[in-house]
Amino acid sequence: MLIEDLQVILKVAECRGITAAATQLDMRVATASAAVKRVESVLGVELFIRTTRQLRLSNAGERYLPQCEQALLMLAQAKQNVKEDLDIVDGEVRIALSSDLGRNVILPWLDEFMDTHPDVRLRASISDSNIDFYRDSVDMALRYGSPTDANVYGFKICNVPRVLCATQDYLMDSGLLEGDLVDSAAQSGSVNCGNRGNRVTVPLQKLQQYNALLYQLNDVLHDVWVFSDGEREQKIKVRGDRASNDADLVRRWCVSGKGLASKSSLDMAADLLAGRVISLDLEIPPEPSELWLLFPSRQSITPAARLLRDMLQEKCRALLNQLVEKGILDKKDLI
């Protein structure tokens, strides 16, 4: 019986099936089945009751698995402690990333991380769907919004201001850069003036007149944009001809001039810095968010995970400061 066999046993119990467990562990069904048989043979009891429709723990399994799990956790912690003492950074990093932030911002940083730590192996899952650590084969998830599950461990990476943005061509064609708005923006120095040359002041009530590029998650259309400065809050219901469950596609529509998008400033940083889009300077800013690195347990926070956390905090801080230097964000928004 191998330690890996015990890990298979726990996954089979969690998934209530050998096939599902093998899929999550990325092994052949026959290999997982052999592991179960080896453990049962050594113990001399059946840990699972098998029927044609399901698999469930036997009485012996219900007694054995909790202690088995505790033993594996102790071994994992001991191994981690040794690595920390010796400054060993290795192992597999299985991380879930959101579509836009992951593809366009984080993945290049992960390449740098792996170049610095060549013994680390990466498995990246790109999806905007909510992460279930018991279902998905990931050890950590980088997600917007503070965690609501008390059983999840996490590190806050940074505060993330949101921006409402569009291309200059779209704003000109739609009339947002005409008439009194141009005069007001020119007087405030927020259009082609000084270091705030990529912002334009817009009253909130004007937003309903323009095409909103909408994000949709789990069949919920996010067509109510929330604006808040900590004291005042206002909700604006917007309309648009495009919606997607892929945040990266919403960004691409925005950059190609299809309408207005409410996005994370991290997601839009490269486009804002390059002048491909303009950030609208609103009387009340879009409601901000936070970026968190989440883990299912303390035991999953490895030395590599801690270094990755530190790198993400440093990189995000530097990128947001670039937006501050260009006048796209205010420094107080980062506090």
C-alpha positions in Angstrom: 0.0 0.0 0.0 1.4 3.4 -1.0 0.7 6.9 0.3 -0.6 7.7 -3.2 -3.1 4.9 -2.7 -4.6 6.6 0.3 -4.9 9.8 -1.7 -6.9 7.9 -4.2 -9.1 6.4 -1.5 -10.0 9.9 -0.2 -10.7 11.2 -3.7 -13.0 8.2 -4.4 -14.9 8.9 -1.2 -15.2 12.6 -2.1 -16.4 12.0 -5.6 -18.5 8.9 -4.8 -17.0 7.1 -7.7 -13.8 5.7 -9.1 -14.2 7.1 -12.5 -14.8 10.7 -11.3 -11.9 10.4 -8.9 -9.6 9.1 -11.6 -10.6 12.1 -13.8 -9.7 14.6 -11.1 -6.5 12.9 -10.2 -5.6 12.7 -13.9 -5.0 8.9 -13.9 -6.5 5.9 -15.6 -9.6 4.4 -14.1 -7.9 1.0 -13.9 -5.0 2.6 -11.9 -7.4 4.2 -9.4 -9.3 0.9 -9.1 -6.1 -1.0 -8.4 -5.2 1.5 -5.7 -8.5 0.9 -3.9 -8.1 -2.8 -4.1 -4.6 -2.6 -2.6 -5.7 -0.6 0.4 -8.7 -2.9 1.0 -6.4 -6.0 0.7 -3.9 -4.7 3.3 -6.7 -3.7 5.7 -8.7 -6.9 5.1 -12.0 -5.0 4.8 -14.0 -3.3 2.1 -14.0 0.4 2.4 -16.8 1.0 -0.1 -20.1 -0.6 -0.8 -20.6 -0.8 -4.6 -23.9 -1.0 -6.4 -24.7 -0.6 -10.1 -25.6 3.0 -9.6 -23.4 4.4 -6.8 -20.6 3.8 -4.5 -20.7 4.7 -0.8 -18.5 4.2 2.3 -18.9 1.0 4.3 -19.0 1.2 8.1 -15.3 0.3 8.1 -14.7 3.1 5.6 -16.5 5.6 7.7 -14.2 4.8 10.6 -11.0 4.6 8.6 -11.1 7.6 6.3 -11.2 10.4 8.9 -8.0 9.1 10.5 -6.5 8.4 7.1 -7.1 12.0 6.1 -5.6 13.3 9.3 -2.5 11.2 8.8 -2.0 12.4 5.2 -2.4 16.0 6.4 0.3 15.5 9.0 2.7 14.0 6.5 2.0 16.8 4.0 2.6 19.5 6.7 5.8 17.8 7.8 7.1 17.7 4.2 6.1 21.4 3.8 7.9 22.3 7.0 11.1 20.7 5.7 10.9 22.5 2.4 10.4 25.8 4.1 13.4 25.2 6.4 15.6 24.4 3.4 14.1 27.1 1.2 12.9 24.5 -1.4 10.5 25.8 -3.9 9.1 23.1 -6.1 6.0 21.1 -6.8 2.9 21.7 -8.9 1.0 25.0 -8.9 -2.6 24.3 -9.9 -4.2 27.7 -10.1 -7.6 28.9 -11.4 -7.6 32.3 -13.2 -10.3 34.5 -14.5 -10.4 34.8 -18.3 -9.3 38.4 -18.9 -7.0 38.9 -15.9 -5.5 35.5 -16.4 -4.8 35.5 -20.1 -3.6 39.1 -20.5 -2.0 40.0 -17.1 -1.2 37.0 -14.9 0.1 34.4 -17.3 3.2 36.4 -18.4 3.9 36.9 -14.6 3.6 33.1 -14.1 6.2 32.6 -16.9 8.6 34.8 -15.0 7.9 33.0 -11.8 8.7 29.6 -13.3 11.8 31.0 -14.9 13.0 32.0 -11.4 11.9 28.7 -9.9 12.5 26.0 -12.6 11.4 23.1 -10.3 7.8 24.4 -10.2 5.2 22.9 -12.6 2.2 24.9 -13.6 -1.4 23.9 -14.3 -3.6 26.9 -15.2 -7.4 26.7 -15.4 -8.9 29.7 -17.2 -12.5 30.3 -16.4 -14.8 33.0 -14.9 -17.0 30.4 -13.2 -17.1 30.1 -9.5 -14.5 27.7 -8.1 -15.5 24.7 -6.1 -12.3 23.3 -4.5 -14.0 19.9 -3.9 -15.0 19.6 -7.5 -12.3 21.4 -9.5 -8.7 20.1 -9.7 -7.1 23.3 -8.4 -5.1 24.2 -5.3 -5.6 28.0 -5.4 -7.8 30.5 -7.2 -7.2 34.2 -8.1 -10.6 35.9 -7.9 -12.1 39.3 -7.6 -14.1 39.9 -4.4 -13.4 39.0 -0.8 -14.2 35.4 0.1 -17.6 34.7 1.6 -16.9 31.0 2.6 -15.5 30.8 6.1 -13.8 27.5 5.2 -11.7 29.1 2.5 -8.3 30.6 3.3 -7.1 33.6 1.4 -4.6 36.4 1.0 -5.7 39.8 -0.2 -3.6 40.9 -3.2 -4.8 44.4 -3.6 -7.7 46.8 -3.9 -8.9 47.1 -7.5 -10.7 50.2 -8.7 -13.1 49.7 -11.5 -13.1 51.9 -14.6 -15.8 52.7 -17.2 -14.1 53.0 -20.5 -14.5 53.1 -24.3 -12.5 54.0 -27.4 -12.2 57.7 -28.3 -13.8 56.9 -31.7 -16.8 55.4 -30.0 -17.1 58.3 -27.6 -16.9 60.8 -30.5 -19.4 58.9 -32.7 -21.8 58.5 -29.8 -21.7 62.2 -28.9 -20.0 61.8 -25.5 -17.1 64.0 -26.6 -19.3 66.7 -28.2 -20.8 70.0 -27.0 -20.8 70.8 -23.4 -19.0 67.6 -22.4 -16.0 68.6 -24.5 -15.9 72.1 -23.0 -16.3 70.7 -19.4 -13.6 68.1 -20.0 -11.2 70.6 -21.6 -11.6 73.0 -18.6 -10.9 70.2 -16.1 -7.9 69.0 -18.1 -9.3 65.5 -18.6 -9.2 65.3 -22.4 -5.9 65.6 -24.2 -4.5 67.8 -21.5 -1.7 67.1 -19.0 -1.3 63.7 -17.5 -5.1 63.1 -17.4 -5.2 63.0 -21.2 -7.1 59.7 -21.3 -10.1 60.6 -19.2 -13.4 62.4 -20.0 -15.9 63.6 -17.4 -19.4 62.2 -17.9 -22.6 62.6 -15.8 -24.1 59.2 -14.7 -27.5 59.9 -16.2 -25.9 60.1 -19.7 -24.8 56.4 -19.5 -28.2 55.0 -20.3 -28.1 56.6 -23.7 -25.1 54.5 -24.9 -24.4 50.9 -25.8 -23.2 48.9 -22.7 -21.0 45.9 -23.2 -22.4 43.4 -20.7 -20.9 40.6 -18.7 -23.0 37.5 -17.9 -22.2 34.8 -15.4 -24.3 31.7 -14.6 -27.0 33.1 -16.8 -27.2 36.3 -14.7 -26.9 39.4 -16.9 -25.0 42.2 -15.1 -26.9 45.1 -16.6 -27.1 47.2 -13.4 -23.8 49.1 -12.9 -23.2 50.2 -9.3 -21.3 53.5 -8.5 -20.1 54.3 -5.0 -17.6 56.6 -3.4 -18.0 55.2 0.1 -20.7 57.8 1.1 -23.0 57.8 -2.0 -24.2 54.9 -4.0 -26.1 55.0 -7.3 -27.3 52.1 -9.5 -27.8 52.6 -13.2 -29.6 50.0 -15.4 -27.9 50.0 -18.8 -28.7 48.4 -22.1 -26.5 46.9 -24.8 -26.4 44.8 -27.9 -23.6 42.5 -26.7 -23.2 40.2 -23.7 -20.7 37.4 -22.9 -19.7 35.1 -20.0 -16.1 35.7 -21.0 -14.7 38.9 -19.5 -11.9 38.9 -22.0 -14.4 39.1 -24.9 -16.1 42.1 -23.2 -12.7 43.8 -23.1 -12.0 43.0 -26.8 -15.4 44.5 -27.8 -14.5 47.6 -25.8 -11.1 48.0 -27.5 -12.7 47.5 -30.9 -15.1 50.4 -30.3 -18.4 48.6 -29.8 -19.5 50.5 -26.7 -18.9 51.2 -23.0 -17.5 48.6 -20.6 -17.4 48.5 -16.8 -14.2 46.7 -16.0 -11.4 46.1 -13.5 -8.6 48.6 -13.9 -6.2 45.6 -13.9 -8.0 44.0 -16.8 -7.9 47.2 -18.8 -4.4 48.5 -17.7 -2.5 47.7 -20.9 -5.2 49.2 -23.1 -5.5 52.3 -20.9 -1.7 52.8 -20.7 -1.4 52.4 -24.5 -4.3 54.8 -25.2 -6.4 52.3 -26.9 -9.3 53.2 -24.6 -10.3 56.2 -22.5 -11.4 56.0 -18.9 -14.5 58.1 -18.1 -14.2 60.4 -15.2 -17.5 60.1 -13.4 -19.2 62.1 -10.7 -19.3 58.9 -8.6 -16.8 56.2 -9.5 -17.7 52.6 -10.3 -17.9 50.4 -7.1 -14.4 49.0 -6.5 -13.4 45.4 -5.9 -10.6 43.4 -4.3 -8.3 40.7 -5.7 -7.8 37.6 -3.5 -5.7 34.5 -3.8 -7.8 31.7 -2.3 -6.9 28.2 -0.9 -9.1 25.3 0.3 -7.0 24.8 3.4 -3.9 26.0 5.3 -2.1 22.8 4.2 -2.4 23.8 0.5 -0.4 27.0 1.2 3.0 25.8 0.1 6.3 27.7 -0.1 5.7 28.2 -3.8 2.2 29.5 -3.1 3.6 32.0 -0.6 6.2 33.3 -3.1 3.5 33.5 -5.8 1.4 35.5 -3.4 4.3 37.9 -2.8 5.0 38.3 -6.5 1.3 39.0 -7.3 1.1 41.7 -4.7 4.2 43.3 -6.0 3.3 43.1 -9.7 -0.3 44.3 -9.1 0.9 47.3 -7.0 3.4 48.3 -9.7 0.8 48.1 -12.5 -1.8 50.1 -10.5 0.9 52.7 -9.7 1.5 53.1 -13.4 -2.2 54.0 -13.8 -1.8 56.5 -11.0 1.2 58.1 -12.6 -0.7 58.5 -15.9 -3.6 60.1 -14.1 -5.9 57.3 -15.0 -6.5 56.4 -11.3 -6.2 58.5 -8.1 -3.8 57.2 -5.5 -6.5 57.3 -2.8 -8.4 54.6 -4.9 -5.6 52.1 -4.1 -5.8 52.5 -0.3 
